């Protein structure tokens, strides 16, 4: 039986195809359209999933949409009426799309899939889809389930329990009180983009001190013992306006929201630290309450807040649960996968056998390209390239990393979710003191304070980090071990204490692996093993043979403002127009110095499109 799950019309549209309970394919629409966070109906993602499954729309038995549009519309109408007439501008902007598409989702789906589709269409609840995406691919027969995001229909967070092939939602928190929207409000106020800049806020937090945390809890949000929250909506504008916060909020924090084009000040750093501390407090209380009411030994997480890997690390560190599994596509994209699995297991009652390995297949669920396809494209571009054997690729790439080359790595099936997991990655030497600034400013064209994440050989993880668990999806932050740290000199301590220039702070080496060690000695860890990662693992093993180091840098293969690359054409364009040294496309390697002379004006124009805030 072929089931396709769809998320669309809000944020990160996606499609996921499940056949007889097995995940066959999943991808976000943005990867194909090259529109970051593309929210339109996922036409191209659906086409890919069908192609991967070897079927056409007539071969689909069910389409499952990830939420209930009519219930969501009910919430929007009630909210607008509550705040009328002040919410009219927001209402006027939203209503045309609802009247054109969202209220007639069944009709829209059938129209998009064409007359050959004869299957049924099902609409589970938004947080049921999230919960299903968390539990059903997990390795657990039984687990507590926590979902946290902005808002679905009415729910903004839920606690549930999964047993076998069924999940049950036990408790919900409802709009407008939302941990996800609270965090997004601070994302907006500090000058980052809502629904995409939250991870920047998380990365900025270690540069500040949580001096506003008590103020936030006194004025903005009341936190209860079960992790639920109550927000004073007189400080927020998202119910009735086109912004997240208002003048009362700004007055509380001593001035207006930061302009995205302006310098980041100590105020923004301290605000980031404060809301991060509050978020972690809420996440820990929810986890403890979930343990109390479910009695489960294991925990599954999904929803956009589950991408807060610092909070995830705190839950793991507290040992509230024996094991924690987090859906790598935790946001709305993962809702497409959860919706399909929810239908198969919960609604159709099909048996489930928890896979102690990885039924999510490393989240490597996107398209793969053959060498012949790649060569045909490169020939059309008159590119210079070389084809090598597997052993030669491993040797040359490991050698390049050791020589501080920046390498674009494109191998195997593309990742599903927001993290690069060793299929569409830019990799480099974590031991290099210059690598963070080089990658940020010359490759990614992004803010210099942004930390990079490490990949570490699974067998070496507890040699470098205070972590002894699998973290294959880069969703857990852990401290770098004391024995790997470098003590700060007095002049460096003074810079850390008194200097507000982020670039000066970030360039102070803190460990033997400075390029991935954040200012607070933390790192967002991905563990790499041979079963999931194959050649990527072998490259890291070879690098360790050469250098004695089992850690490398891994960042997503894209530049600021663009989605992660999907095709060889996307990768080649990014390679040419940045200062990347080497590009690996399956069995083919390209060296920058051998490529045709680039048009310098075109490169500068490309950079200008993605200039830093």
C-alpha positions in Angstrom: 0.0 0.0 0.0 1.4 3.4 -1.0 0.7 6.4 1.2 2.0 9.9 0.7 2.0 12.5 3.4 2.0 16.2 2.6 2.6 19.4 4.5 1.9 22.7 2.7 0.8 26.3 2.9 2.5 27.3 6.1 6.3 26.7 6.3 8.6 24.2 4.7 6.2 22.3 2.5 7.2 18.6 2.0 6.2 15.2 0.9 6.9 11.7 2.3 6.0 8.4 0.8 5.5 5.3 2.9 5.0 1.8 1.4 3.6 -0.9 3.7 5.0 1.0 6.7 8.5 1.5 5.3 9.7 5.0 4.6 10.6 5.1 0.9 11.3 8.8 0.3 10.9 12.3 1.8 12.0 15.7 0.8 11.2 19.4 1.2 9.9 21.4 -1.7 12.5 24.1 -1.2 15.3 21.8 -2.3 13.8 21.6 -5.8 12.4 25.1 -6.3 15.4 26.8 -4.6 13.1 29.0 -2.6 14.1 28.8 1.0 11.3 27.5 3.2 9.0 27.2 0.2 5.4 26.9 1.6 3.6 26.2 -1.7 2.0 22.9 -2.5 4.9 20.4 -2.8 4.5 19.5 -6.5 8.2 18.7 -7.1 8.7 16.9 -3.8 5.7 14.7 -4.6 7.0 14.1 -8.1 10.3 13.0 -6.6 8.7 10.7 -4.0 6.6 9.0 -6.8 9.7 8.6 -9.0 11.7 7.0 -6.1 8.8 4.6 -5.4 8.4 3.8 -9.1 4.8 4.7 -9.3 2.5 7.4 -10.7 -0.4 9.2 -8.9 -2.7 6.3 -9.8 -0.6 4.0 -7.7 -1.4 6.0 -4.5 -3.9 4.5 -2.1 -4.0 7.4 0.3 -2.9 11.1 0.6 -2.6 12.3 4.1 -2.5 16.1 4.8 -0.6 16.9 8.0 -3.3 19.0 9.8 -7.0 19.9 9.7 -7.5 23.1 7.7 -11.0 23.7 8.9 -10.1 23.6 12.5 -7.2 25.9 11.9 -9.5 28.4 10.1 -11.8 28.2 13.1 -8.9 29.3 15.3 -8.0 32.1 13.0 -11.5 33.4 12.8 -12.0 33.3 16.5 -8.7 35.1 17.1 -9.5 37.8 14.6 -13.0 38.4 16.1 -11.5 38.5 19.6 -9.1 41.3 18.6 -11.3 43.1 16.1 -11.0 45.7 14.7 -7.3 45.8 15.4 -6.6 42.6 13.6 -8.1 43.6 10.3 -4.8 44.1 8.4 -3.6 40.6 9.3 -7.0 39.2 8.5 -7.1 40.9 5.1 -3.7 39.5 4.2 -4.5 35.9 5.3 -8.1 35.5 4.1 -7.5 35.4 0.3 -5.3 32.3 0.5 -7.8 30.6 2.7 -10.7 31.3 0.3 -8.7 30.3 -2.7 -7.0 27.1 -1.4 -6.9 26.2 2.2 -10.7 25.9 2.8 -10.9 23.5 -0.2 -7.9 21.4 0.5 -9.4 18.1 -0.7 -10.3 19.7 -4.0 -6.9 21.3 -4.3 -5.1 18.0 -3.6 -7.1 16.2 -6.2 -6.5 19.0 -8.7 -2.8 19.0 -8.1 -2.5 15.2 -8.3 -4.6 14.9 -11.5 -7.4 12.7 -12.6 -5.5 9.4 -12.2 -5.5 9.7 -8.5 -8.4 7.7 -7.2 -7.3 7.2 -3.6 -8.7 8.6 -0.3 -7.6 11.8 1.4 -7.2 11.9 5.2 -6.6 14.8 7.6 -5.1 13.9 11.0 -4.5 16.6 13.7 -1.4 18.7 13.4 0.1 17.5 16.7 -0.9 13.9 16.0 1.2 14.1 12.8 4.2 15.5 14.9 3.7 12.8 17.5 3.6 10.1 14.9 6.8 11.5 13.2 8.5 11.2 16.6 7.4 7.8 17.8 6.8 5.5 14.8 10.3 5.9 13.3 11.9 5.6 16.8 13.6 2.5 18.1 11.2 2.2 21.0 8.3 -0.1 21.6 7.0 2.3 24.3 7.9 6.0 24.9 6.6 9.3 26.1 6.1 11.8 23.3 6.5 15.5 23.5 5.6 17.9 20.7 6.2 21.6 20.8 5.9 24.2 18.1 4.3 27.5 17.2 0.7 26.4 16.7 -1.2 23.7 14.8 -5.0 24.0 14.8 -5.3 25.1 18.5 -2.6 23.1 20.2 0.9 24.5 20.7 2.4 21.6 22.6 1.3 18.1 23.6 2.4 15.2 25.8 1.5 11.7 24.7 2.5 8.1 24.9 3.3 5.6 22.2 2.9 1.9 22.7 3.4 -0.5 19.8 1.4 0.8 16.8 -0.6 3.4 18.7 -0.1 6.9 20.1 -2.4 8.7 22.6 -2.3 12.4 23.3 -2.7 12.9 27.0 -2.3 16.7 27.5 -2.3 19.8 25.3 -1.4 23.4 25.6 -3.4 25.8 23.5 -3.0 29.0 21.5 -2.1 31.8 22.1 0.1 30.5 24.8 3.0 28.9 23.0 6.7 28.2 23.7 7.4 28.2 20.0 5.8 31.6 19.5 7.4 33.0 22.6 10.9 32.1 21.2 9.9 33.4 17.7 8.9 36.7 19.3 12.4 37.1 20.7 13.8 36.0 17.3 11.9 38.9 15.7 12.9 41.4 18.4 16.6 40.6 18.1 16.4 41.2 14.3 16.3 37.7 12.9 13.7 36.2 10.6 10.8 34.3 12.3 10.6 30.6 11.3 14.2 30.5 10.1 16.3 32.7 12.5 15.5 30.8 15.7 18.7 28.8 15.5 20.7 32.1 15.1 19.1 33.3 18.4 20.2 30.0 20.0 23.7 30.4 18.6 23.9 34.0 19.8 22.8 33.1 23.4 26.2 31.9 24.7 27.7 35.4 24.0 25.3 37.0 26.5 24.2 36.6 30.1 20.6 35.7 31.1 20.1 39.1 32.8 16.5 39.4 31.5 15.4 35.9 32.5 13.7 37.0 35.7 12.0 39.9 33.9 10.7 37.6 31.2 9.2 35.3 33.9 7.8 38.3 35.9 6.2 40.2 33.1 5.8 38.0 30.0 5.3 34.4 30.9 4.2 32.3 33.8 5.7 28.8 33.9 3.8 26.1 35.7 5.2 22.9 37.2 3.9 20.7 34.3 5.8 22.9 31.8 2.7 24.6 30.5 2.9 28.4 30.2 0.6 31.4 30.3 1.7 34.5 28.3 0.6 38.1 28.9 -0.7 38.9 25.5 -0.6 42.7 26.1 3.1 42.5 25.2 2.7 40.5 21.9 1.2 41.4 18.5 1.0 38.1 16.7 -2.7 37.5 17.3 -3.8 40.7 15.7 -0.9 42.2 13.8 1.8 41.7 11.3 4.6 41.7 13.8 5.4 39.5 16.8 5.9 42.1 19.5 4.6 45.6 20.2 5.6 48.9 21.8 5.0 47.7 25.3 7.4 44.8 24.7 10.0 47.2 23.3 9.7 49.5 26.4 10.3 46.5 28.7 13.6 45.9 27.0 14.8 49.5 26.7 14.1 50.3 23.1 12.8 49.1 19.7 13.5 45.8 18.0 16.9 45.5 16.4 17.0 46.4 12.7 18.1 43.4 10.8 20.8 45.5 9.0 22.2 46.9 12.2 25.0 45.8 14.5 24.3 43.1 17.2 24.8 44.7 20.6 25.2 43.3 24.1 21.5 43.8 24.6 20.7 41.3 21.9 23.2 38.9 23.3 21.8 39.1 26.7 18.2 38.8 25.5 19.2 35.7 23.5 20.8 34.2 26.6 17.7 35.0 28.7 15.0 33.5 26.4 17.2 30.5 25.9 17.4 30.0 29.6 13.7 30.3 30.0 13.1 27.9 27.1 15.3 25.3 28.7 13.5 25.7 32.0 10.2 25.0 30.2 11.5 22.1 28.2 12.9 20.4 31.3 9.6 20.9 33.2 7.6 19.4 30.3 10.0 16.4 30.2 9.7 15.8 33.9 6.0 16.0 33.8 5.8 13.7 30.8 7.9 11.2 32.7 5.5 11.5 35.6 2.3 10.9 33.7 3.5 8.3 31.3 6.0 6.3 33.4 7.9 5.6 30.2 11.6 5.0 30.1 12.2 6.6 26.7 11.3 10.0 25.2 10.5 11.0 21.6 10.5 14.7 20.5 9.1 16.6 17.5 7.8 20.0 16.6 9.9 23.1 15.8 11.0 23.6 19.4 12.6 20.1 19.2 15.2 21.7 16.9 16.5 23.6 20.0 19.4 21.2 20.4 20.7 23.0 23.5 17.5 22.3 25.3 17.6 18.7 24.0 21.1 18.3 25.4 19.9 19.6 28.8 17.0 17.0 28.8 19.5 14.2 28.0 22.0 15.5 30.6 19.4 15.4 33.3 18.8 11.7 32.7 15.0 12.1 33.0 14.7 9.3 30.5 17.0 6.5 29.6 17.0 7.3 25.9 15.8 10.3 23.8 15.0 10.1 20.1 14.3 13.3 18.1 12.7 13.5 14.7 15.4 15.0 12.4 12.8 16.8 10.4 11.2 18.1 13.6 9.3 21.0 12.0 6.3 21.1 9.6 8.2 19.1 7.0 8.4 16.1 9.3 4.6 16.4 9.8 4.3 15.0 6.2 6.1 11.9 7.2 4.2 11.6 10.5 0.9 12.0 8.8 1.6 9.0 6.5 2.9 6.8 9.4 -0.1 7.9 11.5 -2.5 6.6 8.9 -0.6 3.3 8.4 -0.3 2.4 12.1 -3.0 4.3 14.0 -5.9 4.5 11.5 -5.3 1.3 9.5 -4.2 -0.6 12.6 -1.1 -2.1 10.9 1.4 -3.8 13.2 4.7 -2.0 14.0 8.0 -3.6 15.0 10.3 -1.0 16.4 13.6 -1.0 14.5 16.6 -0.9 17.0 18.7 0.1 14.0 17.3 3.1 12.2 14.0 2.9 10.3 14.5 6.6 9.3 17.6 5.4 7.4 19.8 8.2 8.7 17.2 10.6 7.3 18.9 10.1 3.9 15.7 10.0 2.1 16.1 12.4 -0.8 17.3 12.0 -4.4 20.6 10.5 -5.5 22.5 11.1 -8.8 24.5 8.7 -10.9 28.0 9.4 -12.2 26.8 9.6 -15.8 24.2 12.3 -15.0 26.9 14.3 -13.2 29.4 14.0 -16.0 26.8 15.0 -18.6 26.1 18.1 -16.6 29.8 19.0 -16.0 30.5 18.5 -19.7 27.8 20.9 -20.6 29.5 23.5 -18.3 33.0 22.7 -19.8 34.1 21.9 -16.2 37.4 20.1 -15.5 37.0 17.0 -13.4 38.5 13.6 -12.5 36.8 10.3 -11.7 38.3 8.1 -9.0 37.7 4.8 -7.2 36.1 4.7 -3.7 39.5 4.2 -2.1 41.0 7.1 -4.0 38.2 9.4 -3.1 38.6 8.5 0.6 42.3 9.1 0.5 42.2 12.4 -1.5 39.4 13.9 0.6 41.0 13.0 3.9 44.3 14.4 2.7 42.5 17.6 1.5 40.9 18.1 4.9 44.2 17.6 6.7 45.7 20.4 4.4 42.9 22.8 5.5 41.1 22.7 2.2 37.3 23.5 2.3 35.5 20.7 0.5 32.0 20.5 -0.9 30.8 16.9 -0.2 27.9 15.6 -2.4 27.3 11.9 -2.0 24.4 9.5 -1.8 20.8 10.4 -1.0 20.0 14.0 0.1 19.1 14.6 3.8 15.5 15.1 4.9 15.3 17.9 7.5 17.1 21.1 8.1 20.5 19.6 9.0 23.3 18.5 6.7 24.2 15.0 7.8 27.1 14.0 5.5 25.3 13.8 2.1 25.1 17.5 1.2 27.8 19.0 3.4 30.7 21.4 3.4 33.5 19.8 5.4 36.9 21.0 6.9 39.5 20.5 9.5 38.1 21.1 13.0 41.7 21.6 14.4 42.2 24.8 12.2 42.0 28.1 14.1 41.1 30.0 10.9 38.4 27.6 9.6 35.4 29.1 11.3 35.9 32.6 10.0 36.9 31.3 6.5 33.8 29.2 6.2 31.5 31.9 7.6 32.7 34.8 5.6 34.1 33.3 2.4 32.0 30.2 1.9 28.7 30.7 3.6 28.5 34.5 3.5 26.9 34.7 6.9 27.3 36.1 10.4 30.7 35.6 11.8 29.4 34.6 15.3 27.7 31.5 14.0 29.2 28.3 15.3 29.9 25.2 13.1 29.0 21.7 14.1 31.3 18.8 14.4 31.0 15.3 13.0 32.7 12.8 15.3 33.3 9.1 14.8 30.7 7.3 16.9 33.4 5.2 18.7 35.3 8.5 19.6 32.4 10.6 20.8 33.2 10.3 24.5 36.9 11.1 23.8 35.9 14.7 22.8 32.5 15.5 24.3 30.5 14.9 27.4 28.2 12.6 25.6 28.0 8.8 25.2 24.9 8.5 23.1 24.1 8.3 19.5 23.4 11.7 17.9 23.2 10.8 14.2 20.9 13.8 13.4 22.9 16.6 14.9 20.2 17.5 17.4 22.0 17.4 20.7 24.5 20.0 22.1 27.1 18.7 24.4 30.2 20.2 26.2 33.7 19.7 24.9 35.6 17.7 27.5 37.9 19.6 29.9 40.9 17.6 28.7 40.4 19.0 25.2 40.0 22.6 26.3 42.7 25.4 26.1 42.8 27.7 29.1 42.3 31.4 28.3 45.2 33.9 28.7 44.5 37.0 30.8 44.2 39.3 27.7 41.7 36.8 26.2 39.7 36.7 29.4 39.5 40.5 29.2 38.2 40.4 25.6 35.6 37.8 26.7 34.5 39.9 29.6 34.6 43.4 28.2 34.6 43.4 24.4 31.3 43.4 22.6 32.9 42.7 19.2 31.7 39.2 18.4 34.4 38.6 15.9 37.1 39.1 18.5 35.4 36.7 20.9 34.8 34.0 18.3 38.4 34.0 17.1 39.8 33.0 20.5 40.7 29.3 20.3 39.1 27.4 23.2 40.1 23.8 22.5 42.1 21.4 20.4 39.2 21.5 17.9 38.6 25.3 17.9 36.6 25.5 14.7 33.7 23.7 16.2 34.0 24.8 19.9 31.5 27.5 20.7 32.2 30.3 23.1 30.7 28.4 26.0 32.7 25.2 25.1 29.7 23.5 23.6 29.2 21.8 20.3 26.2 20.5 18.3 27.4 17.0 17.8 26.7 14.5 15.0 28.0 11.0 15.6 29.0 9.1 12.4 28.9 5.4 12.0 29.6 3.1 9.0 26.2 1.6 8.7 24.4 4.9 8.2 27.1 7.0 6.6 29.3 4.6 4.6 31.9 6.5 2.6 31.6 9.6 4.8 32.6 7.4 7.8 35.5 6.0 5.9 36.8 9.5 5.0 36.7 10.4 8.7 38.5 7.1 9.6 41.2 7.9 7.0 41.5 11.5 8.3 42.0 10.1 11.8 44.8 7.8 10.5 46.5 10.8 9.1 46.1 13.2 11.9 45.0 11.3 15.1 41.8 13.4 15.2 38.3 11.8 14.9 36.5 15.1 14.4 35.8 17.2 11.4 33.6 20.3 10.6 30.3 19.7 8.9 28.1 22.5 7.7 25.2 22.5 5.2 26.2 22.7 1.6 24.6 26.1 0.8 25.2 29.7 1.3 23.2 32.1 3.4 19.7 32.6 2.0 19.7 29.5 -0.1 18.4 26.0 0.7 20.8 23.1 1.0 21.9 22.0 -2.5 19.9 19.1 -4.1 21.4 18.6 -7.6 24.9 18.5 -9.1 24.0 21.8 -10.8 23.2 23.4 -7.4 26.5 22.2 -6.0 28.6 23.3 -8.9 27.1 26.8 -8.9 27.8 27.1 -5.1 31.4 25.7 -5.6 32.2 28.2 -8.4 30.9 31.3 -6.7 32.5 30.8 -3.3 36.0 30.2 -2.2 35.6 26.5 -1.8 38.7 24.5 -2.8 37.4 21.1 -3.8 34.0 19.6 -4.9 33.2 15.9 -4.6 30.2 14.7 -6.7 29.8 11.0 -6.0 32.9 9.5 -7.7 34.0 12.7 -9.3 36.3 15.4 -7.9 36.7 19.0 -9.1 39.6 21.2 -8.1 39.0 25.0 -8.1 42.3 25.9 -9.7 41.4 23.7 -12.7 38.0 25.3 -13.5 37.4 27.7 -16.3 38.1 31.3 -15.4 35.2 32.7 -13.5 33.6 36.0 -14.3 34.6 38.1 -11.3 31.8 40.6 -11.7 29.3 37.7 -11.7 30.9 36.3 -8.5 30.7 39.6 -6.8 27.1 40.0 -7.8 26.4 36.5 -6.4 28.0 37.5 -3.1 26.0 40.7 -3.0 22.8 38.8 -3.0 23.7 37.2 0.3 25.5 40.1 2.0 25.6 39.9 5.8 23.0 41.6 8.0 
